[in-house]
């Protein structure tokens, strides 16, 4: 019985850490989108 509880607790811990640990990727995507928007506006300015 104790082994089942420990396994369940371990799985919940792993899933929680996996869900909370992926924030760095989101920040990188935001930075890339900002850079792309800046380059888009620069190319529009040079076209005029």
C-alpha distance matrix in Angstrom:
0.0 3.8 5.4 5.3 6.7 8.9 10.1 10.9 12.6 14.4 15.7 16.9 18.6 20.3 21.5 22.9 24.7 26.1 27.4 29.0 30.3 32.8 35.4 37.8 38.7 39.7 42.1 43.6 44.3 46.0 48.2 49.2 50.1 52.2 54.0 54.7 56.0 58.3 59.6 60.2 62.3 64.2 65.2 66.3 68.4 70.0 70.8 72.9
3.8 0.0 3.8 5.4 5.2 6.2 8.6 9.9 10.5 12.2 14.3 15.4 16.4 18.3 20.0 21.0 22.5 24.3 25.8 27.0 28.2 30.9 33.4 35.7 36.8 37.9 40.1 41.7 42.6 44.2 46.3 47.4 48.5 50.4 52.2 53.1 54.5 56.5 57.9 58.7 60.7 62.5 63.6 64.8 66.8 68.4 69.4 71.4
5.4 3.8 0.0 3.8 5.5 5.1 6.1 8.5 9.8 10.4 12.2 14.2 15.2 16.4 18.3 19.8 21.0 22.4 24.2 25.7 26.5 29.1 31.9 34.0 34.9 36.3 38.5 39.8 40.7 42.6 44.6 45.5 46.7 48.8 50.4 51.2 52.8 54.8 56.0 56.9 59.0 60.7 61.7 63.0 65.0 66.5 67.5 69.7
5.3 5.4 3.8 0.0 3.8 5.5 5.1 6.1 8.5 9.8 10.6 12.3 14.1 15.3 16.5 18.2 20.0 21.1 22.5 24.3 25.5 27.8 30.6 32.9 33.6 34.7 37.2 38.6 39.2 41.0 43.2 44.1 45.0 47.2 49.0 49.6 51.0 53.3 54.5 55.1 57.3 59.1 60.0 61.2 63.4 64.9 65.7 67.8
6.7 5.2 5.5 3.8 0.0 3.8 5.4 5.0 6.0 8.5 9.9 10.5 12.1 14.2 15.4 16.3 18.2 19.9 21.0 22.4 23.9 26.5 28.9 31.4 32.4 33.3 35.6 37.3 38.0 39.5 41.8 43.0 43.8 45.8 47.7 48.5 49.7 51.9 53.4 54.0 56.0 57.9 59.0 60.1 62.1 63.8 64.7 66.7
8.9 6.2 5.1 5.5 3.8 0.0 3.8 5.4 5.1 6.0 8.6 9.9 10.4 12.2 14.2 15.2 16.4 18.2 19.9 21.1 22.0 24.9 27.4 29.5 30.7 31.9 34.0 35.6 36.6 38.2 40.2 41.4 42.5 44.4 46.1 47.1 48.5 50.5 51.9 52.8 54.7 56.4 57.6 58.9 60.8 62.4 63.4 65.5
10.1 8.6 6.1 5.1 5.4 3.8 0.0 3.8 5.4 5.0 6.2 8.6 9.8 10.6 12.3 14.2 15.4 16.4 18.3 20.0 20.8 23.3 26.1 28.2 29.0 30.3 32.7 34.0 34.8 36.6 38.7 39.6 40.7 42.8 44.4 45.2 46.7 48.9 50.1 50.8 53.0 54.7 55.6 57.0 59.0 60.5 61.4 63.6
10.9 9.9 8.5 6.1 5.0 5.4 3.8 0.0 3.8 5.4 5.2 6.2 8.6 10.0 10.6 12.2 14.3 15.4 16.5 18.4 19.8 22.1 24.7 27.2 27.9 28.8 31.3 32.9 33.4 35.1 37.4 38.4 39.2 41.3 43.2 43.8 45.1 47.4 48.8 49.3 51.4 53.3 54.3 55.4 57.5 59.1 59.9 62.0
12.6 10.5 9.8 8.5 6.0 5.1 5.4 3.8 0.0 3.8 5.5 5.2 6.1 8.7 10.0 10.5 12.3 14.2 15.4 16.5 17.9 20.7 23.0 25.5 26.6 27.5 29.7 31.5 32.3 33.7 35.9 37.2 38.1 40.0 41.9 42.8 44.1 46.1 47.6 48.4 50.3 52.1 53.3 54.5 56.3 58.1 59.1 61.0
14.4 12.2 10.4 9.8 8.5 6.0 5.0 5.4 3.8 0.0 3.8 5.5 5.1 6.2 8.6 9.9 10.6 12.2 14.2 15.5 16.2 18.9 21.6 23.6 24.7 26.1 28.2 29.6 30.6 32.4 34.3 35.4 36.6 38.5 40.1 41.1 42.6 44.6 45.9 46.9 48.9 50.5 51.6 53.0 54.9 56.4 57.5 59.6
15.7 14.3 12.2 10.6 9.9 8.6 6.2 5.2 5.5 3.8 0.0 3.8 5.4 5.1 6.1 8.5 9.9 10.5 12.2 14.3 15.2 17.3 20.2 22.5 23.0 24.2 26.8 28.1 28.7 30.6 32.7 33.6 34.6 36.8 38.4 39.1 40.6 42.8 44.0 44.7 46.9 48.6 49.6 50.8 52.9 54.5 55.3 57.5
16.9 15.4 14.2 12.3 10.5 9.9 8.6 6.2 5.2 5.5 3.8 0.0 3.8 5.5 5.2 6.0 8.6 9.9 10.5 12.2 14.0 16.2 18.6 21.3 22.2 22.9 25.3 27.1 27.6 29.1 31.4 32.6 33.3 35.3 37.3 38.0 39.2 41.4 42.9 43.6 45.5 47.4 48.5 49.6 51.6 53.3 54.2 56.2
18.6 16.4 15.2 14.1 12.1 10.4 9.8 8.6 6.1 5.1 5.4 3.8 0.0 3.8 5.5 5.1 6.2 8.5 9.9 10.7 11.9 14.8 17.0 19.4 20.7 21.7 23.7 25.4 26.5 27.9 29.9 31.3 32.3 34.1 35.9 37.0 38.3 40.2 41.8 42.7 44.5 46.2 47.5 48.8 50.6 52.2 53.4 55.4
20.3 18.3 16.4 15.3 14.2 12.2 10.6 10.0 8.7 6.2 5.1 5.5 3.8 0.0 3.8 5.5 5.2 6.1 8.6 10.0 10.3 12.8 15.7 17.7 18.5 20.0 22.2 23.5 24.4 26.3 28.2 29.2 30.4 32.5 34.0 34.9 36.5 38.5 39.7 40.7 42.8 44.3 45.4 46.9 48.8 50.2 51.3 53.5
21.5 20.0 18.3 16.5 15.4 14.2 12.3 10.6 10.0 8.6 6.1 5.2 5.5 3.8 0.0 3.8 5.5 5.1 6.1 8.6 9.8 11.5 14.3 16.9 17.3 18.2 20.8 22.3 22.8 24.5 26.8 27.7 28.6 30.7 32.5 33.2 34.6 36.8 38.1 38.8 40.8 42.6 43.7 44.8 46.9 48.5 49.4 51.5
22.9 21.0 19.8 18.2 16.3 15.2 14.2 12.2 10.5 9.9 8.5 6.0 5.1 5.5 3.8 0.0 3.8 5.4 5.2 6.2 8.4 10.7 12.7 15.6 16.7 17.2 19.4 21.4 22.1 23.3 25.6 27.0 27.7 29.5 31.6 32.5 33.6 35.7 37.3 38.1 39.8 41.7 43.0 44.1 45.9 47.7 48.8 50.6
24.7 22.5 21.0 20.0 18.2 16.4 15.4 14.3 12.3 10.6 9.9 8.6 6.2 5.2 5.5 3.8 0.0 3.8 5.5 5.2 5.7 8.8 11.0 13.2 14.7 15.8 17.6 19.3 20.6 22.0 23.8 25.2 26.5 28.1 29.8 31.0 32.4 34.2 35.7 36.8 38.6 40.2 41.6 42.9 44.6 46.2 47.5 49.5
26.1 24.3 22.4 21.1 19.9 18.2 16.4 15.4 14.2 12.2 10.5 9.9 8.5 6.1 5.1 5.4 3.8 0.0 3.8 5.6 5.2 6.8 10.0 12.1 12.6 14.0 16.3 17.6 18.4 20.3 22.3 23.2 24.4 26.4 28.0 28.9 30.5 32.5 33.7 34.6 36.7 38.3 39.4 40.8 42.7 44.2 45.3 47.4
27.4 25.8 24.2 22.5 21.0 19.9 18.3 16.5 15.4 14.2 12.2 10.5 9.9 8.6 6.1 5.2 5.5 3.8 0.0 3.8 5.7 6.3 8.6 11.6 12.0 12.4 15.0 16.8 17.2 18.6 21.0 22.2 22.8 24.8 26.8 27.5 28.7 30.9 32.4 33.1 35.0 36.9 38.0 39.1 41.1 42.8 43.7 45.7
29.0 27.0 25.7 24.3 22.4 21.1 20.0 18.4 16.5 15.5 14.3 12.2 10.7 10.0 8.6 6.2 5.2 5.6 3.8 0.0 3.8 5.7 6.7 9.8 11.3 11.5 13.3 15.6 16.6 17.5 19.6 21.3 22.1 23.6 25.7 26.9 27.9 29.8 31.6 32.5 34.1 35.8 37.4 38.5 40.1 41.9 43.2 45.0
30.3 28.2 26.5 25.5 23.9 22.0 20.8 19.8 17.9 16.2 15.2 14.0 11.9 10.3 9.8 8.4 5.7 5.2 5.7 3.8 0.0 3.8 5.8 7.5 9.2 10.6 12.1 13.7 15.2 16.6 18.2 19.7 21.1 22.7 24.2 25.6 27.1 28.7 30.2 31.5 33.2 34.7 36.1 37.6 39.2 40.7 42.1 44.1
32.8 30.9 29.1 27.8 26.5 24.9 23.3 22.1 20.7 18.9 17.3 16.2 14.8 12.8 11.5 10.7 8.8 6.8 6.3 5.7 3.8 0.0 3.8 5.6 6.0 7.3 9.6 10.8 11.8 13.6 15.4 16.5 17.8 19.7 21.3 22.3 23.9 25.7 27.1 28.1 30.1 31.6 32.8 34.3 36.1 37.6 38.8 40.9
35.4 33.4 31.9 30.6 28.9 27.4 26.1 24.7 23.0 21.6 20.2 18.6 17.0 15.7 14.3 12.7 11.0 10.0 8.6 6.7 5.8 3.8 0.0 3.8 5.5 5.3 6.7 9.0 10.2 11.1 12.9 14.7 15.8 17.1 19.0 20.4 21.6 23.3 25.0 26.1 27.7 29.3 30.9 32.2 33.7 35.4 36.8 38.7
37.8 35.7 34.0 32.9 31.4 29.5 28.2 27.2 25.5 23.6 22.5 21.3 19.4 17.7 16.9 15.6 13.2 12.1 11.6 9.8 7.5 5.6 3.8 0.0 3.8 5.4 5.3 6.5 8.9 10.1 10.9 12.7 14.5 15.7 16.9 18.7 20.3 21.5 23.0 24.6 26.3 27.4 29.0 30.7 32.1 33.5 35.1 37.1
38.7 36.8 34.9 33.6 32.4 30.7 29.0 27.9 26.6 24.7 23.0 22.2 20.7 18.5 17.3 16.7 14.7 12.6 12.0 11.3 9.2 6.0 5.5 3.8 0.0 3.8 5.4 5.1 6.3 8.8 10.0 10.7 12.5 14.5 15.5 16.6 18.5 20.2 21.3 22.6 24.7 25.9 27.1 28.8 30.5 31.8 33.1 35.4
39.7 37.9 36.3 34.7 33.3 31.9 30.3 28.8 27.5 26.1 24.2 22.9 21.7 20.0 18.2 17.2 15.8 14.0 12.4 11.5 10.6 7.3 5.3 5.4 3.8 0.0 3.8 5.4 5.2 6.3 8.8 10.0 10.7 12.5 14.5 15.4 16.6 18.6 20.2 21.1 22.8 24.5 25.9 27.1 28.9 30.6 31.7 33.7
42.1 40.1 38.5 37.2 35.6 34.0 32.7 31.3 29.7 28.2 26.8 25.3 23.7 22.2 20.8 19.4 17.6 16.3 15.0 13.3 12.1 9.6 6.7 5.3 5.4 3.8 0.0 3.8 5.4 5.1 6.3 8.7 9.9 10.7 12.5 14.3 15.4 16.7 18.6 20.0 21.4 22.8 24.5 25.9 27.2 28.9 30.5 32.3
43.6 41.7 39.8 38.6 37.3 35.6 34.0 32.9 31.5 29.6 28.1 27.1 25.4 23.5 22.3 21.4 19.3 17.6 16.8 15.6 13.7 10.8 9.0 6.5 5.1 5.4 3.8 0.0 3.8 5.4 5.2 6.2 8.7 10.0 10.7 12.4 14.3 15.5 16.7 18.3 20.2 21.2 22.7 24.5 25.9 27.2 28.7 30.9
44.3 42.6 40.7 39.2 38.0 36.6 34.8 33.4 32.3 30.6 28.7 27.6 26.5 24.4 22.8 22.1 20.6 18.4 17.2 16.6 15.2 11.8 10.2 8.9 6.3 5.2 5.4 3.8 0.0 3.8 5.5 5.1 6.2 8.7 9.9 10.5 12.3 14.3 15.3 16.3 18.5 19.9 21.0 22.5 24.4 25.8 26.9 29.1
46.0 44.2 42.6 41.0 39.5 38.2 36.6 35.1 33.7 32.4 30.6 29.1 27.9 26.3 24.5 23.3 22.0 20.3 18.6 17.5 16.6 13.6 11.1 10.1 8.8 6.3 5.1 5.4 3.8 0.0 3.8 5.5 5.1 6.2 8.7 9.9 10.6 12.4 14.3 15.2 16.7 18.4 20.0 21.1 22.7 24.5 25.8 27.6
48.2 46.3 44.6 43.2 41.8 40.2 38.7 37.4 35.9 34.3 32.7 31.4 29.9 28.2 26.8 25.6 23.8 22.3 21.0 19.6 18.2 15.4 12.9 10.9 10.0 8.8 6.3 5.2 5.5 3.8 0.0 3.8 5.4 5.1 6.2 8.6 9.9 10.6 12.4 14.2 15.5 16.6 18.5 20.1 21.2 22.7 24.5 26.4
49.2 47.4 45.5 44.1 43.0 41.4 39.6 38.4 37.2 35.4 33.6 32.6 31.3 29.2 27.7 27.0 25.2 23.2 22.2 21.3 19.7 16.5 14.7 12.7 10.7 10.0 8.7 6.2 5.1 5.5 3.8 0.0 3.8 5.4 5.1 6.1 8.6 9.9 10.6 12.2 14.4 15.3 16.5 18.4 20.0 21.1 22.5 24.8
50.1 48.5 46.7 45.0 43.8 42.5 40.7 39.2 38.1 36.6 34.6 33.3 32.3 30.4 28.6 27.7 26.5 24.4 22.8 22.1 21.1 17.8 15.8 14.5 12.5 10.7 9.9 8.7 6.2 5.1 5.4 3.8 0.0 3.8 5.4 5.0 6.1 8.6 9.9 10.4 12.4 14.2 15.3 16.5 18.4 20.0 21.1 23.1
52.2 50.4 48.8 47.2 45.8 44.4 42.8 41.3 40.0 38.5 36.8 35.3 34.1 32.5 30.7 29.5 28.1 26.4 24.8 23.6 22.7 19.7 17.1 15.7 14.5 12.5 10.7 10.0 8.7 6.2 5.1 5.4 3.8 0.0 3.8 5.4 5.1 6.2 8.7 9.8 10.7 12.3 14.3 15.4 16.6 18.5 20.1 21.7
54.0 52.2 50.4 49.0 47.7 46.1 44.4 43.2 41.9 40.1 38.4 37.3 35.9 34.0 32.5 31.6 29.8 28.0 26.8 25.7 24.2 21.3 19.0 16.9 15.5 14.5 12.5 10.7 9.9 8.7 6.2 5.1 5.4 3.8 0.0 3.8 5.5 5.1 6.2 8.6 10.0 10.5 12.3 14.3 15.3 16.6 18.4 20.5
54.7 53.1 51.2 49.6 48.5 47.1 45.2 43.8 42.8 41.1 39.1 38.0 37.0 34.9 33.2 32.5 31.0 28.9 27.5 26.9 25.6 22.3 20.4 18.7 16.6 15.4 14.3 12.4 10.5 9.9 8.6 6.1 5.0 5.4 3.8 0.0 3.8 5.4 5.1 6.1 8.7 9.8 10.5 12.3 14.2 15.4 16.5 18.8
56.0 54.5 52.8 51.0 49.7 48.5 46.7 45.1 44.1 42.6 40.6 39.2 38.3 36.5 34.6 33.6 32.4 30.5 28.7 27.9 27.1 23.9 21.6 20.3 18.5 16.6 15.4 14.3 12.3 10.6 9.9 8.6 6.1 5.1 5.5 3.8 0.0 3.8 5.5 5.0 6.2 8.6 9.9 10.6 12.3 14.3 15.4 17.1
58.3 56.5 54.8 53.3 51.9 50.5 48.9 47.4 46.1 44.6 42.8 41.4 40.2 38.5 36.8 35.7 34.2 32.5 30.9 29.8 28.7 25.7 23.3 21.5 20.2 18.6 16.7 15.5 14.3 12.4 10.6 9.9 8.6 6.2 5.1 5.4 3.8 0.0 3.8 5.4 5.3 6.2 8.7 9.9 10.6 12.4 14.3 15.8
59.6 57.9 56.0 54.5 53.4 51.9 50.1 48.8 47.6 45.9 44.0 42.9 41.8 39.7 38.1 37.3 35.7 33.7 32.4 31.6 30.2 27.1 25.0 23.0 21.3 20.2 18.6 16.7 15.3 14.3 12.4 10.6 9.9 8.7 6.2 5.1 5.5 3.8 0.0 3.8 5.5 5.0 6.1 8.6 9.8 10.6 12.3 14.6
60.2 58.7 56.9 55.1 54.0 52.8 50.8 49.3 48.4 46.9 44.7 43.6 42.7 40.7 38.8 38.1 36.8 34.6 33.1 32.5 31.5 28.1 26.1 24.6 22.6 21.1 20.0 18.3 16.3 15.2 14.2 12.2 10.4 9.8 8.6 6.1 5.0 5.4 3.8 0.0 3.8 5.4 5.2 6.3 8.7 10.1 10.7 12.9
62.3 60.7 59.0 57.3 56.0 54.7 53.0 51.4 50.3 48.9 46.9 45.5 44.5 42.8 40.8 39.8 38.6 36.7 35.0 34.1 33.2 30.1 27.7 26.3 24.7 22.8 21.4 20.2 18.5 16.7 15.5 14.4 12.4 10.7 10.0 8.7 6.2 5.3 5.5 3.8 0.0 3.8 5.4 5.0 6.1 8.7 9.8 11.0
64.2 62.5 60.7 59.1 57.9 56.4 54.7 53.3 52.1 50.5 48.6 47.4 46.2 44.3 42.6 41.7 40.2 38.3 36.9 35.8 34.7 31.6 29.3 27.4 25.9 24.5 22.8 21.2 19.9 18.4 16.6 15.3 14.2 12.3 10.5 9.8 8.6 6.2 5.0 5.4 3.8 0.0 3.8 5.4 5.1 6.3 8.6 10.2
65.2 63.6 61.7 60.0 59.0 57.6 55.6 54.3 53.3 51.6 49.6 48.5 47.5 45.4 43.7 43.0 41.6 39.4 38.0 37.4 36.1 32.8 30.9 29.0 27.1 25.9 24.5 22.7 21.0 20.0 18.5 16.5 15.3 14.3 12.3 10.5 9.9 8.7 6.1 5.2 5.4 3.8 0.0 3.8 5.4 5.2 6.2 8.9
66.3 64.8 63.0 61.2 60.1 58.9 57.0 55.4 54.5 53.0 50.8 49.6 48.8 46.9 44.8 44.1 42.9 40.8 39.1 38.5 37.6 34.3 32.2 30.7 28.8 27.1 25.9 24.5 22.5 21.1 20.1 18.4 16.5 15.4 14.3 12.3 10.6 9.9 8.6 6.3 5.0 5.4 3.8 0.0 3.8 5.5 5.1 6.7
68.4 66.8 65.0 63.4 62.1 60.8 59.0 57.5 56.3 54.9 52.9 51.6 50.6 48.8 46.9 45.9 44.6 42.7 41.1 40.1 39.2 36.1 33.7 32.1 30.5 28.9 27.2 25.9 24.4 22.7 21.2 20.0 18.4 16.6 15.3 14.2 12.3 10.6 9.8 8.7 6.1 5.1 5.4 3.8 0.0 3.8 5.5 5.5
70.0 68.4 66.5 64.9 63.8 62.4 60.5 59.1 58.1 56.4 54.5 53.3 52.2 50.2 48.5 47.7 46.2 44.2 42.8 41.9 40.7 37.6 35.4 33.5 31.8 30.6 28.9 27.2 25.8 24.5 22.7 21.1 20.0 18.5 16.6 15.4 14.3 12.4 10.6 10.1 8.7 6.3 5.2 5.5 3.8 0.0 3.8 5.5
70.8 69.4 67.5 65.7 64.7 63.4 61.4 59.9 59.1 57.5 55.3 54.2 53.4 51.3 49.4 48.8 47.5 45.3 43.7 43.2 42.1 38.8 36.8 35.1 33.1 31.7 30.5 28.7 26.9 25.8 24.5 22.5 21.1 20.1 18.4 16.5 15.4 14.3 12.3 10.7 9.8 8.6 6.2 5.1 5.5 3.8 0.0 3.8
72.9 71.4 69.7 67.8 66.7 65.5 63.6 62.0 61.0 59.6 57.5 56.2 55.4 53.5 51.5 50.6 49.5 47.4 45.7 45.0 44.1 40.9 38.7 37.1 35.4 33.7 32.3 30.9 29.1 27.6 26.4 24.8 23.1 21.7 20.5 18.8 17.1 15.8 14.6 12.9 11.0 10.2 8.9 6.7 5.5 5.5 3.8 0.0
